[in-house]
Amino acid sequence: MAEADPPDAAPIFTIGYEACSFDGVRDALLAAGTRLLIDVRAIAASRRPGFSKRILAGGLAEAGIGYLHLQPLGTPKPGRDAVRRGDILAMQRIFAVHMQGDRPQAALAEARAAALETRACLLCFERDPAHCHRTLVGDLLCSDAGLAPLVHLHASPIVK
């Protein structure tokens, strides 16, 4: 039997939008009771319809979900390149060094405060949370802020 989270522990979610529609992601967020989406992409633009910063924020607002883009929590370009090569360990090393900076630490504090205040979800591109830095960000939030362990949400993929 799993141990229950302390009564004051708030869950924090993560979600990736790879191969998903905006509607699928929005529905997964609503089903989990998410009130705030924290975008942890370095570049909040996307070729996938509905996932560029302004359009995403507007669509979420219509669903009653807030939006916060914390660019300093994004993976630097060398880390993104490592993911594209399939070198997840290199991305993790690059991201760990990046997170030692003042701007990423300030953004992490902002994310922590927001996640303690409301039910939040971290968004990035990769569908598999094991291949995405949002899990690293989430782990930092959970270990330092008294948040419950991460819950990875999955939106229904687009069927072709």
C-alpha positions as CSV (number, residue, x, y, z in Angstrom):
1,M,0.0,0.0,0.0
2,A,1.4,3.4,-1.0
3,E,1.9,6.1,1.6
4,A,-0.5,9.0,1.4
5,D,0.8,12.5,0.8
6,P,0.7,14.8,3.8
7,P,-2.6,16.7,3.8
8,D,-1.0,20.0,2.9
9,A,1.1,18.5,0.0
10,A,-0.1,19.8,-3.4
11,P,0.6,17.7,-6.4
12,I,2.5,19.2,-9.3
13,F,1.9,17.9,-12.8
14,T,3.9,17.8,-16.0
15,I,2.8,17.4,-19.6
16,G,4.4,17.3,-23.0
17,Y,2.5,18.2,-26.1
18,E,4.5,16.2,-28.7
19,A,2.0,14.6,-31.1
20,C,-1.0,16.1,-29.3
21,S,-3.5,18.7,-30.1
22,F,-4.2,21.8,-28.0
23,D,-7.7,20.3,-27.2
24,G,-6.1,17.1,-25.9
25,V,-3.7,18.9,-23.7
26,R,-6.4,21.3,-22.4
27,D,-8.7,18.4,-21.6
28,A,-5.9,16.5,-19.7
29,L,-5.2,19.7,-17.7
30,L,-8.8,20.2,-16.9
31,A,-9.3,16.6,-15.9
32,A,-6.4,16.9,-13.4
33,G,-7.9,20.1,-12.0
34,T,-4.9,22.3,-13.2
35,R,-5.3,26.0,-12.5
36,L,-2.0,27.2,-13.8
37,L,0.2,26.0,-16.7
38,I,3.9,26.8,-16.2
39,D,5.6,26.8,-19.6
40,V,9.3,25.8,-19.1
41,R,10.3,26.0,-22.7
42,A,13.3,28.2,-23.5
43,I,11.5,29.2,-26.7
44,A,7.7,29.4,-26.3
45,A,7.0,29.0,-30.0
46,S,5.8,26.0,-31.8
47,R,4.9,24.8,-35.3
48,R,2.2,22.7,-33.7
49,P,-1.1,24.7,-33.8
50,G,-2.1,26.1,-30.5
51,F,1.2,25.9,-28.7
52,S,2.9,29.3,-29.4
53,K,2.9,31.5,-26.3
54,R,0.1,34.0,-27.0
55,I,-2.2,31.5,-28.6
56,L,-1.6,28.9,-25.8
57,A,-2.2,31.5,-23.1
58,G,-5.4,32.7,-24.8
59,G,-6.8,29.2,-25.2
60,L,-6.0,28.3,-21.6
61,A,-7.6,31.5,-20.3
62,E,-10.8,30.5,-22.1
63,A,-10.7,27.2,-20.2
64,G,-10.0,29.0,-16.8
65,I,-6.4,28.0,-16.7
66,G,-3.7,30.6,-16.0
67,Y,-0.4,30.7,-18.0
68,L,3.1,31.6,-16.8
69,H,6.1,31.3,-19.1
70,L,9.4,30.9,-17.2
71,Q,12.0,31.1,-20.0
72,P,15.0,30.7,-17.7
73,L,13.8,27.2,-16.8
74,G,14.1,26.1,-20.4
75,T,16.9,23.9,-21.6
76,P,19.8,25.8,-23.2
77,K,20.4,25.1,-27.0
78,P,23.3,22.6,-26.3
79,G,20.9,20.7,-24.1
80,R,18.1,20.7,-26.8
81,D,20.6,19.6,-29.3
82,A,21.6,16.7,-27.0
83,V,18.0,15.6,-26.8
84,R,17.7,15.6,-30.6
85,R,20.7,13.3,-30.7
86,G,19.1,11.1,-28.1
87,D,21.8,11.9,-25.5
88,I,19.6,12.5,-22.5
89,L,22.5,12.2,-20.0
90,A,24.3,15.1,-21.8
91,M,21.1,17.2,-21.6
92,Q,20.8,16.5,-17.9
93,R,24.4,17.5,-17.3
94,I,24.0,20.7,-19.3
95,F,20.7,21.5,-17.6
96,A,22.2,21.0,-14.1
97,V,25.0,23.5,-14.9
98,H,22.4,25.9,-16.3
99,M,20.3,25.7,-13.2
100,Q,23.1,27.0,-11.0
101,G,22.7,30.5,-12.6
102,D,20.9,33.4,-10.9
103,R,18.1,33.7,-13.5
104,P,17.2,30.0,-13.4
105,Q,17.2,30.0,-9.6
106,A,15.0,33.1,-9.5
107,A,12.6,31.4,-12.0
108,L,12.6,28.3,-10.0
109,A,11.6,30.3,-6.9
110,E,8.8,31.9,-8.8
111,A,7.6,28.4,-10.0
112,R,7.8,27.1,-6.5
113,A,5.7,30.0,-5.1
114,A,3.1,29.5,-7.9
115,A,2.9,25.8,-7.4
116,L,2.4,26.2,-3.6
117,E,-0.4,28.7,-4.3
118,T,-2.4,26.8,-6.9
119,R,-2.6,23.4,-8.7
120,A,0.1,23.7,-11.4
121,C,1.5,21.8,-14.4
122,L,4.8,22.1,-16.1
123,L,4.7,22.1,-19.9
124,C,7.3,21.3,-22.4
125,F,7.4,19.5,-25.8
126,E,8.6,15.9,-25.3
127,R,5.9,13.4,-24.7
128,D,8.1,11.1,-22.7
129,P,8.9,12.8,-19.4
130,A,12.0,10.8,-19.0
131,H,13.4,12.6,-22.1
132,C,12.5,16.1,-21.0
133,H,14.0,18.6,-18.6
134,R,10.5,19.3,-17.1
135,T,11.0,16.3,-15.0
136,L,14.2,17.7,-13.6
137,V,12.4,21.0,-12.9
138,G,9.6,19.2,-11.2
139,D,12.0,17.1,-9.1
140,L,13.7,20.4,-7.9
141,L,10.3,21.8,-7.0
142,C,9.1,18.8,-5.2
143,S,12.2,18.2,-3.2
144,D,12.5,21.8,-2.0
145,A,8.9,22.9,-1.6
146,G,7.0,20.2,0.2
147,L,5.0,19.3,-2.9
148,A,3.8,15.8,-3.5
149,P,5.7,13.7,-6.0
150,L,5.3,14.6,-9.7
151,V,2.4,13.3,-11.6
152,H,3.0,13.0,-15.4
153,L,-0.1,13.8,-17.4
154,H,-0.5,12.4,-21.0
155,A,-2.8,14.0,-23.5
156,S,-4.3,11.8,-26.2
157,P,-2.1,11.7,-29.2
158,I,-3.4,12.9,-32.6
159,V,-4.6,10.0,-34.6
160,K,-3.6,10.2,-38.3
